[in-house]
Amino acid sequence: MNLPVSAKSNPKVQVFAKDTAAKVTVEQKNCENGLVGKAVITIISADGARAKTVTVNFNAATLNGLKLSGPTRPSTNSMSGSISMV
């Protein structure tokens, strides 16, 4: 899961089973240090015969580049130019 640039922390993952007798656990790993890590979700059937594990990886958004352009013409009142993110 790619997190938005504005994210301050990883989302908290909550999971609910359709069968209320099933056992569901969520373990969030390596999420203490910012915007990386994963959530490991384990679902065990009510009779214990079946289990499934799903992993959600968290990825921090990165800025690949920044291009700045200077003023397009001299001005005494204000600067004009553009900034574009690549």
CORSULMO-V69259 format. One record per residue. N is the residue number from 1. SS is DSSP state (A for helix, B for strand, O for the rest). NEAR is the number of other ideal C-beta (glycine too) atoms within 12 Angstrom. D_LAST is the distance of its C-alpha to the last C-alpha in whole Angstrom. Layout:
N|SS|NEAR|D_LAST ; N|SS|NEAR|D_LAST
//
This chain:
1|O|20|21 ; 2|B|16|17 ; 3|O|22|18 ; 4|O|16|15 ; 5|O|14|14 ; 6|O|9|17 ; 7|O|18|19 ; 8|O|12|22 ; 9|O|18|24 ; 10|O|27|24 ; 11|O|20|26 ; 12|O|13|30 ; 13|O|25|31 ; 14|O|13|34 ; 15|O|22|36 ; 16|O|12|39 ; 17|O|20|42 ; 18|O|11|43 ; 19|O|14|46 ; 20|O|9|47 ; 21|O|13|49 ; 22|O|22|46 ; 23|B|20|45 ; 24|B|25|41 ; 25|B|20|40 ; 26|B|24|36 ; 27|B|19|35 ; 28|B|24|32 ; 29|B|19|31 ; 30|O|17|29 ; 31|O|25|28 ; 32|O|11|29 ; 33|O|12|27 ; 34|O|16|24 ; 35|O|25|21 ; 36|O|23|22 ; 37|B|26|26 ; 38|B|23|27 ; 39|B|26|30 ; 40|B|23|33 ; 41|B|25|35 ; 42|B|21|38 ; 43|B|23|41 ; 44|B|19|45 ; 45|O|17|47 ; 46|O|16|50 ; 47|O|11|52 ; 48|O|11|50 ; 49|O|9|50 ; 50|O|15|46 ; 51|B|17|43 ; 52|B|18|40 ; 53|B|18|37 ; 54|B|19|33 ; 55|B|19|30 ; 56|B|25|27 ; 57|B|21|24 ; 58|B|28|22 ; 59|B|18|19 ; 60|O|22|17 ; 61|O|18|13 ; 62|O|15|11 ; 63|O|11|8 ; 64|O|10|6 ; 65|O|10|5 ; 66|B|12|6 ; 67|B|13|7 ; 68|B|13|11 ; 69|B|12|13 ; 70|O|13|17 ; 71|O|14|19 ; 72|O|11|20 ; 73|O|11|24 ; 74|O|11|26 ; 75|O|11|27 ; 76|O|8|30 ; 77|O|8|29 ; 78|O|10|25 ; 79|O|15|22 ; 80|O|14|20 ; 81|O|15|16 ; 82|B|13|13 ; 83|B|13|10 ; 84|B|12|6 ; 85|B|13|4 ; 86|O|10|0
//
